[in-house]
Amino acid sequence: KVARCNTVQINSDMGDKRMKITVDKEGVNFNP
């Protein structure tokens, strides 16, 4: 569960790159 208007960092399984997920009111935007 992700709260809206929050920025979380997750580790992608394809690599150790940290991806920032910006959750907006319209949905989730992935910012590499």
PAZAPA-4460 file (N, C-alpha, C; in steps of 0.05 Angstrom, whole numbers, plus 32768, in hexadecimal, padded with zeros to 4 digits):
% residues 32
    n_x    n_y    n_z   ca_x   ca_y   ca_z    c_x    c_y    c_z   seq   type   mol
   8011   7FE8   8000   8000   8000   8000   8012   8019   8000     1      K     A
   800C   802B   7FED   801C   8043   7FEB   800A   805C   7FEF     2      V     A
   8012   806D   8001   8002   8085   8006   8005   8098   7FEE     3      A     A
   7FF0   80A7   7FE9   7FF1   80BA   7FD2   8002   80D2   7FD9     4      R     A
   800D   80DE   7FC4   801E   80F6   7FC7   8036   80EF   7FD8     5      C     A
   8040   80D7   7FD5   8058   80CF   7FE4   806D   80C4   7FD1     6      N     A
   8086   80C8   7FD8   809C   80BE   7FC7   80AA   80A7   7FD5     7      T     A
   80AA   8090   7FC8   80B7   8079   7FD4   80CD   806E   7FC2     8      V     A
   80E1   8062   7FCE   80F6   8056   7FBE   80F6   8038   7FC0     9      Q     A
   80F6   802B   7FA8   80F6   800D   7FA9   810E   8003   7F99    10      I     A
   8116   7FEB   7F9F   812C   7FDF   7F90   8121   7FCD   7F7A    11      N     A
   8129   7FD3   7F61   811F   7FC4   7F4B   812D   7FA9   7F4A    12      S     A
   811E   7F94   7F42   812A   7F79   7F41   813D   7F76   7F2A    13      D     A
   813A   7F88   7F16   814B   7F86   7EFE   8167   7F92   7F04    14      M     A
   8169   7FA1   7F1A   8183   7FAD   7F21   8181   7FBA   7F3C    15      G     A
   8197   7FC4   7F45   8198   7FD0   7F60   8192   7FEE   7F5E    16      D     A
   8186   7FF6   7F48   817F   8012   7F44   8167   801A   7F55    17      K     A
   8169   8031   7F62   8152   803A   7F72   8140   804B   7F61    18      R     A
   8127   8042   7F60   8113   8051   7F50   8100   8060   7F62    19      M     A
   80FC   8079   7F5C   80EA   8089   7F6C   80CE   8088   7F60    20      K     A
   80BB   8081   7F71   809F   807F   7F68   808F   8096   7F73    21      I     A
   8086   80A7   7F61   8076   80BE   7F6A   8058   80B7   7F66    22      T     A
   804A   80B7   7F7C   802E   80B1   7F7B   801D   80CA   7F79    23      V     A
   800F   80CE   7F64   7FFF   80E5   7F60   7FE1   80DD   7F64    24      D     A
   7FD0   80F1   7F62   7FB3   80EB   7F65   7FAA   80DA   7F4D    25      K     A
   7FB6   80DD   7F36   7FAD   80CF   7F1E   7FB9   80B3   7F1D    26      E     A
   7FCF   80AF   7F2A   7FDB   8094   7F2A   7FF8   8094   7F33    27      G     A
   8007   8080   7F2A   8023   807E   7F33   8035   8084   7F1C    28      V     A
   8048   8096   7F20   805B   809D   7F0B   8077   8093   7F13    29      N     A
   8084   8085   7F00   809E   807A   7F06   80B4   808D   7EFB    30      F     A
   80C5   8096   7F0D   80DB   80A8   7F05   80F6   809A   7F08    31      N     A
   8102   8092   7EF2   811C   8083   7EF3   8132   8096   7EFC    32      P     A
***
